[in-house]
């Protein structure tokens, strides 16, 4: 395993664990979610956490007749993370209740984050255009 691949896979596994922990803390701290928005947030965090953890710990995932290699699972996970973040941030901006409390500056941060994560998800999906393709090898 190349050093860059190891860094990315460990980051995915760690990020997945922490995201699952965050989803669990929402449930433990707030009780079983009853509002549609809170159920959505907990399910979004759980889905991101599971897919990140799988991408970080497995080389391949078999889903019925299809086999997904870890870079594709990572791309899907990062895309789900980005779409959820943008949705929550946009809803906060429109209602005046942003996650960070930074108001319109949050829009700039969200756009920057979405652009970076979108680029990284694409790199994972295609196996590296800008990042060394050895990073995305599947053993």
C-alpha positions in Angstrom: 0.0 0.0 0.0 1.4 3.4 -1.0 1.8 6.0 1.7 -0.8 8.3 0.1 -3.3 5.4 -0.2 -2.7 4.6 3.5 -3.3 8.2 4.5 -6.6 8.4 2.5 -7.8 5.0 3.7 -7.0 5.7 7.3 -8.6 9.1 7.0 -11.8 7.5 5.6 -11.9 4.9 8.3 -11.3 7.5 11.0 -13.8 10.0 9.5 -16.4 7.2 9.2 -15.9 6.2 12.9 -16.2 9.8 14.1 -19.3 10.5 11.9 -21.0 7.4 13.2 -20.1 8.5 16.7 -21.6 11.9 16.0 -24.8 10.3 14.7 -25.0 8.2 17.9 -24.4 11.3 20.1 -27.3 13.0 18.4 -29.6 10.1 19.4 -28.2 9.7 22.9 -28.0 13.5 23.6 -31.4 14.4 22.1 -33.3 11.2 22.4 -34.8 9.4 19.5 -35.3 12.0 16.8 -39.0 12.9 16.2 -38.8 15.7 13.7 -38.3 14.9 10.0 -35.3 17.2 9.8 -33.5 15.5 12.8 -34.3 12.0 11.5 -32.8 13.1 8.1 -29.7 14.5 9.8 -29.1 11.3 11.8 -29.7 9.1 8.8 -27.4 11.2 6.7 -24.6 11.1 9.2 -25.1 7.3 9.7 -25.0 6.7 5.9 -21.9 8.9 5.4 -20.2 7.2 8.4 -20.9 3.6 7.2 -19.8 4.3 3.7 -16.6 6.1 4.8 -15.8 3.3 7.2 -16.4 0.6 4.5 -14.2 2.6 2.0 -11.5 2.9 4.6 -11.5 -0.8 5.8 -12.3 -2.8 2.7 -10.8 -3.0 -0.8 -14.0 -4.1 -2.4 -17.7 -4.2 -1.5 -20.1 -6.7 -3.2 -23.6 -5.3 -3.6 -25.7 -8.0 -5.3 -24.3 -8.5 -8.8 -22.0 -5.5 -8.6 -18.6 -5.1 -7.0 -17.5 -1.6 -6.0 -13.9 -0.9 -5.3 -12.9 1.3 -2.4 -12.3 4.5 -4.4 -15.8 4.4 -5.8 -17.3 3.8 -2.3 -15.2 6.7 -1.1 -16.5 8.9 -4.0 -20.1 8.0 -3.1 -19.5 8.7 0.6 -17.9 12.1 -0.1 -20.7 13.0 -2.5 -23.4 12.2 0.1 -21.5 14.2 2.7 -21.2 17.2 0.4 -24.9 17.1 -0.7 -26.1 16.9 2.9 -23.8 19.6 4.0 -24.8 22.0 1.2 -28.5 21.2 1.9 -28.3 21.9 5.6 -26.2 25.0 5.0 -28.5 26.4 2.3 -31.5 25.8 4.5 -29.7 27.6 7.4 -28.8 30.6 5.2 -32.3 30.9 3.8 -33.8 30.8 7.4 -31.1 33.0 8.9 -30.0 30.1 11.3 -26.7 28.9 9.9 -24.7 26.0 11.4 -21.7 28.1 12.2 -23.4 31.4 13.1 -21.3 33.2 10.5 -24.3 34.2 8.4 -23.5 34.9 4.8 -19.9 34.0 5.3 -21.1 30.4 5.6 -22.2 30.5 2.0 -18.6 31.2 1.0 -17.3 28.5 3.2 -19.9 26.0 1.9 -19.1 26.8 -1.7 -15.4 26.3 -1.0 -16.0 23.0 0.8 -18.4 21.8 -1.9 -15.9 22.6 -4.6 -13.0 20.8 -2.9 -15.0 17.8 -1.9 -16.5 17.6 -5.4 -13.1 17.6 -6.9 -11.9 14.9 -4.4 -14.9 12.7 -5.0 -14.2 12.9 -8.8 -10.6 12.0 -8.2 -11.7 9.0 -6.2 -14.2 8.0 -8.9 -11.8 8.2 -11.9 -8.8 6.8 -10.0 -6.8 10.0 -10.0 -6.3 12.7 -12.7 -4.4 15.1 -10.4 -3.6 12.8 -7.6 -1.1 9.9 -8.4 -3.1 7.0 -9.7 -1.1 4.6 -7.4 -3.0 6.2 -4.6 -6.2 4.5 -5.8 -4.9 1.0 -6.5 -7.1 -1.9 -5.3 -5.2 -4.9 -4.0 
